[in-house]
Amino acid sequence: MKALLLPLALYCGISAAHAQLLPVPGAKNPDWKVEKKEALPEATPFDELPKTDRMPNAAQKGIASIGNRHYHWDAERQLAYQWLSRPNSGTVAPDKKVVVREDRTGLTYTFIRRR
């Protein structure tokens, strides 16, 4: 019985390690597909601005949250993320959709989960 559990545990661990939490515009995103891509004026922010440091060289590591709405700033790629998690799920993982604003180009991408 223990011999069967070990391969199953390894498989689950490998699958979880390869799961992609947030999509990156212009890269392979096996768990996500682009629903729409639009150019918005520089002055158009998200619904609510992230409550994190948006300096271009900041090493932002955390996710800011208000209820089940979450924000993340990727300083290295200059990407601002915004998404909703499942209500009462106890997780910050995106539910179905992620909005990504690429600060270098001003483009906003809406990604949806692949089925």
N, C-alpha and C positions, 0 to 999 in steps of 0.2 A: 504494500500500500504506500509506504514512504517513497518507494522507487518511482511511483507514478506521480506523486505530488511534486517532486523536485523539477521534472521537466515542465510541468504546468506552471509552477511558480516562476521559472526562468523565462518562459514564453510571455507571461503577463508582465514581468519586469522589463523585458525588451520592448514590448508593445508600448508600455507607458513611457519608456525613455525616448521613443521615436515620435510620440504625439507632439503636435505643434500647437502651442498655446495661442500665439499671436501671428497673424500673417505679415509678410513683408512685401511691399509693392516691388514688382520687377524681379522677384525671386520665385523659385519653385515653392508652391504652397499646397502640399498634397491634401491637407484637411480643409482648405478654403478655396473658393472661387470668387472672382470679381463680379459683383452684381452691377455696379456702375462706377464710372470714373468721371469726375467733373473738375473743371478749373473754377475755383472760387476766388474772388478778389482777396488780396492780402488782408483787408480789414475785416473779413468775415470770420469770426471765431466759432468754436463749437457752441452748443447750447449753454454750457457752463464751462468756464476755463478750469483746467486742472489746478489743483491747489498745491502744485509741486514747482520746484525751481526749473524754469525754462531757459536758463542760460545755455548757449550752444556747447560749452565745454563742461557742463555739470555732469557728474557721474551719477545720474539718477538711477536708483536701484529698486525703489518701491512702487507700489500701486496705491494711488489715492482713491478713496471710496466714499460715496455718499449714498447710503442705503444699498440698493443693488446696482447702482451706476458706478462704473469704475473708470479711472484715467491712468495712463502710463505715458511717460516721456522717455523715448529712446534717444539719448543725447548723441550717441555714436552715429546713428543713421538719420538724425533730425526728424523723427517720426513722433507724432502725437496720436495716441490711441484713446478711443472712447467706446465702451460697450456696456451692455446690461447682462448681469448674471441671472440665473434662475432665482426667483423670489424664494426665500426661506430654504435655500439649498445648502447654506453654510460654506459656499465656495465663491471665489472671485473669478472663476473660469468663465469665458464668454459663452452665452447660451446659443444664439443662432447668428448674430450679426456683430461685426466690428467695423467702426468707422476709423479710418486712418488718414491723417493729414500729413503730407510730406512738406515740411517747411521750406526745403530748398527750392521746390518747384511751384508750390502753392496748390498742388493737386490734392483732391480729396477722393479717397477710394472707399467704397462700401463693399466689404467682403461678407459672404454668407458661407455657412458650413456646407461642405459636400455631404451628400447622403450616402 
